[in-house]
Each structure stands twice: as C-alpha cells, then as structure tokens.
Amino acid sequence: MEETMSVLKDNPQRPKLNLLSLSVAAGICLVFWLLAVTHDPNESWGIISVLPTIFVLAVAIYSRKPFESLLAGCVAGYIMLHKTDIVTPFCDGISTVLGNETIIWIVLVCGLMGGLITLLELSGCLGSFSQWLQGKIKSRKQSLVTTFIIGLVVFIDDYLNCLAVSSAMKKLTDYYNVSREKLSFIIDSTAAPMCVIVPISTWAVFFAGLLEENGLAEAGEGMSLYISSIPYMAYGWCALLVVFLVCIGVIGDFGPMKKAEKRAKEGQPIPDDFIGQEIEVPMNAGKQVSMGMGMLNFFLPMILLIGSTVYYEIDLLRGVVLTLAVTVLLYYAQGILSFNDQVKGLFTGFEIMFYPLSTVFAGFLLKDINDSLGMTQYIINGVTPFMTHELLPAIVFVVMAFVVFGTASSWGVFIIAIPIVVPIAISVDANIPLVIGALLSASSFGSHACFFSDSTVLAAQGAGCSPMAHAFSQIPYAMIGATLALITFLVLGYTLS
C-alpha cells in the first residue's frame, strides 16, 4: 500500500491520464457501436469497411506498439460485426486462426528457426562466423554490402532470410556501429523483394499454384507463367536497387533512419523501444572449439537447411526439422552441447519468437475481420471502372499494395483478388504477365512496408529492434521503390500491347 501511494505521489498525473485514455477508448468504441446499430445487414459495409484498418494504423503511429494496435483494431471490427456481443466472436476468431494451416506452419517454422539460431549462438559457432567476418570486413560500408549480398544468396524463403541473415550479421554491424534499424531494413529489403523474383522460393511455389487454380495456366504450367512475369515484378527489382544504393552510400540517411544512425554511431545500435529478447550466451556455454571447427559447425547446418528446404519442394518446415535433428546430433557427438542444454536452447528459441508471432497472429485475426467486412472486394470493385488497358497494371499495383499494406496478408488476400482482377485483365486485353507482375509487386511491397506483416516483424526481431522502429525508418525507402515501380507500370502499360 505504501509503495502504491508513493507511486501515485511521484506521478500525480497518472490517474487523470488513465481516466482520459479510458474515456477516449470508450468514445471510440461508442462510434464503432453506432456504426454497427445503424448498418443495414442486407447492405455491404462499403467504405466503412476500411475503418478498423485505419484505426490500427492510427493507434500504431501514436503508441508504437503493433500487437496492442492490432488488438484495438480487432475489437473495433468485432463491434462493427457483432455490436456488444464480442466475447464469443473473439474467441471463435482465435480458434479459427489457431486452426489455420498457415498460422500453424508459421508458428512451427519461426519457433524452430528460433531454436536453431539459439543453438548456433550457444555453441559459439555463430560467434566464430562473426569473428571470421570481422577479420575480412574492414569498413562500415563493406559490412552493409556483405549483409546485402548474403541476403541475396538466402533467397529460398523470406522467413529464413529474416532470421538467419540477421543473426549471422548483427554482431558484425554492431562492431561498425550500424543501427539495428538499418540492418533490419537491408534484411527485409532482400527478403520478400528477392524471393518474389526468384523462381526457386516459397513465394514462387505458392503463386504458381494459385495461377493454376484460377485457370490462368494448365496443371504444371503455373511456374512457366510465373517465370514469364518475373521481368515485370517491378517493385522487387526497384527495392533491391534502392537498398543497394543505400548500402554503398549513393542514397543517404534521412528521416527516422538518419536519427537511428546518429544514435548508433554514438555507440548505441539497439533502439530504446526494443522490448524483445536477445540471446545472451553464458561464459561457460558449450565446449570451446577452434575457429575452423566453429566455422564448419556453422556452415554445415546453414547449407543443410537451404539444401533440405529445396529437396522437400521448398518446404522450410521440413528443412528446419531435418536440420535441427542433424545439428543436435552433430553438437552432441562433438561434446559441444549436452542434449539437455540443446533442448533448453530449443525452448528458449520458441520463447524469443513469442512476441513477433503474437503480432503475426493478431494480423491474421484482423485479416479475417476485414474479409467479413468485405474490405478487399469493396476496394477492388471501387476502382474497376478506371481499369483500362493502359492503366490496369498501375492501378492493380496501387490498389493491391494498399490492401496488402492494410491487412499484412501478402498471400491470402490474392486468393480473393486474382479471381476478380484476372477477368478484368482479359476483358481489356491486358498483358497477363505484366498484370501478374503488378500483383506480385503489390504483394512484395505490402509484405515489405507493413509494420505488422510477418516478414517485417521477423526482420525486426532477428535484427534486434522494435517492429515500429524498423517500419518508420524503412517506409521512406520503401516508398522510393514503390514510386519507381508505379512509374514503371505506367510506362509498360502504355508501351506493351
């Protein structure tokens, strides 16, 4: 009681601030409730369907807390859909999302990847790789370019890129006082933008199957159509160009990135608002091995992870399960880590990934609400009259980029969009590979720029900064890439028949 009174005495404004916050929250809930009670169930929600997403963005900009912002948007959406009875729909929504095959896959992949990275840290093998790099890399610019190159090499999956590359490089970039925001920007920019333009990736496999399902290609021919669209995936190419120019210093630091880099150069690479966990290796963790063996014990799991993922038809879950099994046996046989320590390390990895996974989960919940409100279909239908032969690719890119940015669903939203967009493209005699390129560009932009998308959250977690710090510092550069992509689609729309 005395401690409570002391806190209140030291913070006399806290009760007033809490009361004000509760009053504002109650007022916002009342607004969404009034929208619900005045809505005709026989009519679509129309433009009102975008309000929960706009609310999420507003709360996120104000609070800089992605998970809490998403929950606020979900509550607003459930009030619109169910008025005052939101507990049952909320629980049903949680059950639905947790039963979704995609979210289960994401949880397992990210958790197991976190476990693998923890083992690499605890064994000292990741440290051996970082020390070797420090002996080869002689400048700050070289550390940035090296991160960019490694990001290009790890193109199999954006999750693999975000988690593995960041863990391998952050000690080196810390050594050269590179901000974690810039590290996460480089990693995120070589994740989805790179995966989308490489036919041997999880993105290519998913979208090739989607093209076949929608009748755009015969069975087994979806990948050929996808490959023919790669030259037109303008945002992927532009994003890679922008991040390369940033790495070599042609494009300088500005906006929040400039502030982050100033802080890092003063000796603080990690932002103040990072609330995640960093792996701290005890001094006595693992048996000490030579630099050569440490490098071998690092590269062997990494090569196996990429090779097994390809072998299992670009399935990262199977790849990481096999890699973990081999890594545990490898480290145990050498006496580097006991079996008990490795099991503890795996659970530590899952724990570290819990917060970013919760944000991804809340994003899926918001997507389901947006689907129930009909947001995606409303936006597409609203711009359909403006879709001419020449403007279609540019409009598709802008509209779908906005939808993916607002929903963080870089894959799922296209299950709804493709059956709507493709018939329009055929009816106006548009270039189909160009339209597919615009769709995939929108997908990669949304994944890259949205503050609560899976790749953004994982890139931030892997690099060791908050999702909002990463998103705010990255968005100006992402908009440069988006502007270049839009200009490209306008030019190609008028020049390609």
LUMLUM-818860 format. One line per field, with one value per residue (C-alpha): residue number from 1; residue in one letter; z, y, x. Coordinates in steps of 0.5 Angstrom, whole numbers. Layout:
# residues N
seq: [NUM;...]
type: [a;...]
zz: [Z;...]
yy: [Y;...]
xx: [X;...]
END
This chain:
# residues 497
seq: [1;2;3;4;5;6;7;8;9;10;11;12;13;14;15;16;17;18;19;20;21;22;23;24;25;26;27;28;29;30;31;32;33;34;35;36;37;38;39;40;41;42;43;44;45;46;47;48;49;50;51;52;53;54;55;56;57;58;59;60;61;62;63;64;65;66;67;68;69;70;71;72;73;74;75;76;77;78;79;80;81;82;83;84;85;86;87;88;89;90;91;92;93;94;95;96;97;98;99;100;101;102;103;104;105;106;107;108;109;110;111;112;113;114;115;116;117;118;119;120;121;122;123;124;125;126;127;128;129;130;131;132;133;134;135;136;137;138;139;140;141;142;143;144;145;146;147;148;149;150;151;152;153;154;155;156;157;158;159;160;161;162;163;164;165;166;167;168;169;170;171;172;173;174;175;176;177;178;179;180;181;182;183;184;185;186;187;188;189;190;191;192;193;194;195;196;197;198;199;200;201;202;203;204;205;206;207;208;209;210;211;212;213;214;215;216;217;218;219;220;221;222;223;224;225;226;227;228;229;230;231;232;233;234;235;236;237;238;239;240;241;242;243;244;245;246;247;248;249;250;251;252;253;254;255;256;257;258;259;260;261;262;263;264;265;266;267;268;269;270;271;272;273;274;275;276;277;278;279;280;281;282;283;284;285;286;287;288;289;290;291;292;293;294;295;296;297;298;299;300;301;302;303;304;305;306;307;308;309;310;311;312;313;314;315;316;317;318;319;320;321;322;323;324;325;326;327;328;329;330;331;332;333;334;335;336;337;338;339;340;341;342;343;344;345;346;347;348;349;350;351;352;353;354;355;356;357;358;359;360;361;362;363;364;365;366;367;368;369;370;371;372;373;374;375;376;377;378;379;380;381;382;383;384;385;386;387;388;389;390;391;392;393;394;395;396;397;398;399;400;401;402;403;404;405;406;407;408;409;410;411;412;413;414;415;416;417;418;419;420;421;422;423;424;425;426;427;428;429;430;431;432;433;434;435;436;437;438;439;440;441;442;443;444;445;446;447;448;449;450;451;452;453;454;455;456;457;458;459;460;461;462;463;464;465;466;467;468;469;470;471;472;473;474;475;476;477;478;479;480;481;482;483;484;485;486;487;488;489;490;491;492;493;494;495;496;497]
type: [m;e;e;t;m;s;v;l;k;d;n;p;q;r;p;k;l;n;l;l;s;l;s;v;a;a;g;i;c;l;v;f;w;l;l;a;v;t;h;d;p;n;e;s;w;g;i;i;s;v;l;p;t;i;f;v;l;a;v;a;i;y;s;r;k;p;f;e;s;l;l;a;g;c;v;a;g;y;i;m;l;h;k;t;d;i;v;t;p;f;c;d;g;i;s;t;v;l;g;n;e;t;i;i;w;i;v;l;v;c;g;l;m;g;g;l;i;t;l;l;e;l;s;g;c;l;g;s;f;s;q;w;l;q;g;k;i;k;s;r;k;q;s;l;v;t;t;f;i;i;g;l;v;v;f;i;d;d;y;l;n;c;l;a;v;s;s;a;m;k;k;l;t;d;y;y;n;v;s;r;e;k;l;s;f;i;i;d;s;t;a;a;p;m;c;v;i;v;p;i;s;t;w;a;v;f;f;a;g;l;l;e;e;n;g;l;a;e;a;g;e;g;m;s;l;y;i;s;s;i;p;y;m;a;y;g;w;c;a;l;l;v;v;f;l;v;c;i;g;v;i;g;d;f;g;p;m;k;k;a;e;k;r;a;k;e;g;q;p;i;p;d;d;f;i;g;q;e;i;e;v;p;m;n;a;g;k;q;v;s;m;g;m;g;m;l;n;f;f;l;p;m;i;l;l;i;g;s;t;v;y;y;e;i;d;l;l;r;g;v;v;l;t;l;a;v;t;v;l;l;y;y;a;q;g;i;l;s;f;n;d;q;v;k;g;l;f;t;g;f;e;i;m;f;y;p;l;s;t;v;f;a;g;f;l;l;k;d;i;n;d;s;l;g;m;t;q;y;i;i;n;g;v;t;p;f;m;t;h;e;l;l;p;a;i;v;f;v;v;m;a;f;v;v;f;g;t;a;s;s;w;g;v;f;i;i;a;i;p;i;v;v;p;i;a;i;s;v;d;a;n;i;p;l;v;i;g;a;l;l;s;a;s;s;f;g;s;h;a;c;f;f;s;d;s;t;v;l;a;a;q;g;a;g;c;s;p;m;a;h;a;f;s;q;i;p;y;a;m;i;g;a;t;l;a;l;i;t;f;l;v;l;g;y;t;l;s]
zz: [0;2;-5;-9;-5;-7;-14;-14;-10;-15;-21;-19;-27;-28;-25;-30;-36;-34;-34;-40;-44;-42;-44;-51;-51;-49;-54;-60;-58;-58;-65;-68;-64;-67;-74;-72;-70;-76;-81;-85;-85;-92;-95;-96;-91;-97;-95;-87;-88;-88;-81;-77;-81;-81;-73;-73;-77;-72;-66;-68;-70;-63;-59;-63;-60;-66;-62;-58;-64;-68;-62;-62;-69;-68;-62;-67;-72;-68;-65;-72;-74;-67;-63;-56;-56;-58;-53;-57;-64;-61;-58;-64;-68;-64;-65;-73;-73;-69;-73;-80;-83;-85;-78;-75;-80;-79;-71;-72;-77;-73;-67;-69;-73;-67;-63;-69;-68;-61;-62;-66;-61;-55;-59;-60;-68;-70;-66;-70;-76;-74;-72;-78;-82;-77;-80;-87;-87;-86;-86;-85;-92;-93;-87;-90;-97;-94;-91;-97;-101;-96;-96;-104;-103;-98;-103;-101;-96;-93;-86;-87;-89;-84;-78;-81;-84;-78;-73;-77;-79;-73;-69;-75;-76;-68;-69;-74;-70;-75;-73;-72;-76;-82;-81;-81;-87;-91;-89;-90;-97;-99;-96;-100;-106;-107;-106;-111;-117;-116;-118;-113;-107;-103;-106;-113;-111;-108;-113;-119;-116;-115;-122;-124;-119;-122;-129;-132;-133;-134;-129;-128;-133;-127;-126;-133;-133;-126;-129;-135;-130;-127;-131;-129;-122;-122;-114;-113;-117;-115;-108;-109;-113;-107;-102;-106;-107;-99;-98;-102;-100;-106;-102;-96;-89;-88;-84;-78;-81;-80;-73;-72;-75;-71;-65;-67;-69;-62;-59;-59;-64;-61;-60;-54;-55;-57;-52;-55;-52;-55;-54;-48;-48;-41;-41;-40;-45;-50;-51;-54;-61;-66;-71;-76;-73;-71;-78;-80;-75;-77;-85;-85;-81;-86;-92;-90;-88;-95;-99;-95;-96;-103;-103;-100;-105;-102;-95;-90;-84;-86;-88;-81;-77;-81;-80;-72;-72;-75;-71;-65;-66;-69;-63;-58;-62;-61;-54;-55;-52;-48;-50;-44;-46;-53;-51;-47;-52;-57;-52;-51;-58;-58;-52;-56;-62;-58;-58;-66;-67;-63;-67;-74;-70;-69;-76;-78;-74;-77;-84;-82;-80;-86;-90;-86;-87;-95;-95;-100;-105;-104;-106;-112;-114;-113;-118;-123;-128;-128;-130;-138;-142;-141;-133;-131;-128;-125;-122;-120;-116;-112;-110;-108;-105;-100;-99;-97;-93;-89;-88;-88;-92;-97;-100;-97;-100;-107;-106;-106;-111;-117;-119;-119;-123;-128;-132;-132;-135;-140;-142;-143;-147;-142;-142;-137;-135;-134;-129;-125;-124;-122;-117;-114;-114;-109;-105;-104;-102;-97;-94;-94;-92;-87;-80;-77;-83;-82;-85;-82;-75;-76;-79;-73;-68;-72;-72;-65;-66;-65;-71;-71;-70;-76;-80;-79;-81;-87;-90;-94;-97;-99;-102;-106;-109;-110;-114;-118;-119;-121;-126;-129;-129;-132;-138;-139;-139;-145;-149;-148;-153]
yy: [0;5;3;5;11;13;12;16;22;21;21;26;26;18;18;23;21;14;17;21;14;10;16;16;9;9;14;10;4;8;11;4;1;7;5;-2;-1;4;-1;-5;-12;-13;-8;-8;-4;0;5;4;-3;0;4;-2;-2;6;5;0;5;11;7;4;11;14;8;5;-2;-6;-12;-7;-3;-10;-12;-5;-6;-13;-10;-5;-9;-14;-9;-7;-14;-16;-10;-11;-19;-19;-24;-30;-28;-26;-33;-36;-32;-34;-41;-40;-37;-42;-48;-44;-49;-43;-40;-47;-47;-40;-42;-48;-45;-39;-43;-48;-43;-39;-45;-47;-40;-41;-47;-43;-38;-42;-47;-41;-43;-36;-32;-36;-34;-27;-26;-29;-24;-18;-21;-20;-14;-7;-2;0;0;-7;-9;-6;-9;-16;-16;-14;-20;-25;-23;-24;-31;-34;-33;-39;-36;-29;-32;-36;-29;-25;-30;-33;-27;-22;-27;-28;-21;-16;-17;-15;-9;-7;-7;-2;2;1;2;-4;-1;0;-8;-10;-5;-9;-16;-14;-11;-17;-22;-21;-17;-22;-28;-26;-25;-32;-38;-43;-40;-41;-35;-38;-44;-41;-36;-41;-46;-40;-39;-46;-46;-40;-43;-38;-44;-51;-56;-56;-50;-45;-44;-42;-37;-34;-34;-30;-25;-24;-18;-14;-15;-8;-7;-13;-10;-3;-5;-8;-3;2;-2;-3;5;6;0;4;11;14;14;17;17;21;21;17;13;19;19;12;12;18;14;8;12;15;7;5;1;-2;3;4;2;-5;-10;-17;-21;-22;-29;-28;-33;-36;-35;-43;-45;-50;-53;-49;-51;-48;-42;-48;-52;-47;-45;-52;-53;-46;-47;-54;-53;-47;-51;-57;-52;-49;-56;-60;-54;-54;-62;-62;-58;-51;-53;-49;-53;-60;-57;-54;-60;-64;-59;-59;-66;-66;-60;-63;-70;-66;-62;-67;-72;-67;-65;-58;-58;-63;-66;-63;-56;-56;-58;-52;-48;-50;-48;-41;-40;-41;-36;-31;-32;-31;-23;-23;-29;-26;-20;-24;-28;-21;-19;-26;-24;-17;-20;-25;-19;-15;-21;-21;-13;-14;-9;-12;-13;-6;-3;-7;-6;1;2;-3;3;6;0;1;-3;2;4;-3;-5;1;1;-6;-5;1;-2;-8;-5;-1;-7;-12;-6;-5;-13;-15;-21;-22;-28;-30;-23;-25;-32;-26;-21;-26;-28;-21;-18;-23;-23;-15;-16;-21;-17;-10;-15;-13;-16;-22;-23;-15;-16;-22;-18;-12;-17;-20;-13;-10;-17;-16;-8;-10;-15;-10;-4;-6;-5;-12;-16;-23;-21;-14;-17;-22;-18;-13;-19;-22;-15;-14;-7;-6;-7;0;3;-2;0;8;8;4;6;13;8;3;9;11;4;4;10;8;1;6;10;3;0;7;6;-1;0;5;1;-6;-8]
xx: [0;6;9;3;2;9;8;2;5;11;6;0;-2;-3;-10;-12;-8;-11;-18;-17;-15;-21;-25;-22;-23;-30;-32;-28;-32;-38;-37;-36;-42;-46;-44;-46;-53;-54;-52;-57;-55;-57;-52;-45;-41;-38;-32;-34;-30;-23;-24;-21;-15;-14;-16;-10;-5;-7;-6;0;3;1;3;9;6;4;1;-3;-5;-8;-12;-15;-17;-20;-24;-27;-28;-32;-36;-38;-40;-43;-45;-44;-43;-36;-33;-36;-34;-27;-26;-28;-24;-18;-20;-20;-14;-10;-13;-11;-6;-2;-1;1;6;9;9;13;18;19;20;24;28;29;31;36;39;40;44;48;49;50;55;59;59;55;61;66;63;62;70;72;68;71;78;75;71;75;70;63;61;63;59;53;55;56;50;46;50;48;41;41;44;39;33;29;25;24;23;30;33;30;32;38;42;40;43;49;51;49;55;59;54;55;62;62;56;51;44;39;34;39;41;33;32;37;35;28;29;33;27;20;23;28;24;19;24;27;23;26;23;16;13;14;11;5;3;5;0;-5;-5;-6;-12;-15;-15;-9;-5;-5;-3;4;5;4;11;13;8;11;18;15;12;19;22;15;16;18;18;22;27;27;27;33;36;35;38;44;45;44;49;54;52;49;43;44;40;34;28;28;34;38;37;38;44;47;45;49;55;55;55;48;46;40;34;31;24;26;22;24;30;37;40;46;51;54;61;61;56;59;65;71;73;78;76;76;71;67;66;65;59;56;56;54;47;46;48;44;38;38;39;34;29;30;30;23;20;21;18;22;19;21;28;29;26;32;37;35;36;43;45;43;47;53;54;52;57;63;61;60;53;50;43;39;43;40;33;33;36;30;25;29;29;21;20;24;20;13;12;13;9;3;4;3;-3;-6;-5;-9;-14;-15;-15;-21;-25;-23;-26;-32;-33;-31;-26;-22;-27;-30;-24;-22;-30;-29;-23;-26;-29;-22;-18;-17;-12;-6;-8;-9;-2;-1;-8;-7;-1;-3;-10;-7;-1;-5;-10;-4;-1;-7;-8;-1;-4;2;-1;-8;-11;-9;-14;-20;-16;-14;-21;-23;-17;-16;-22;-22;-15;-17;-23;-19;-14;-8;-1;-3;5;5;-1;2;8;4;0;7;10;4;5;12;11;6;10;16;13;7;9;6;7;10;17;17;16;21;26;26;26;32;36;34;30;22;18;15;23;24;18;18;26;24;18;21;26;20;16;22;22;14;14;20;15;9;13;15;8;5;11;10;2;3;8;6;1]
END
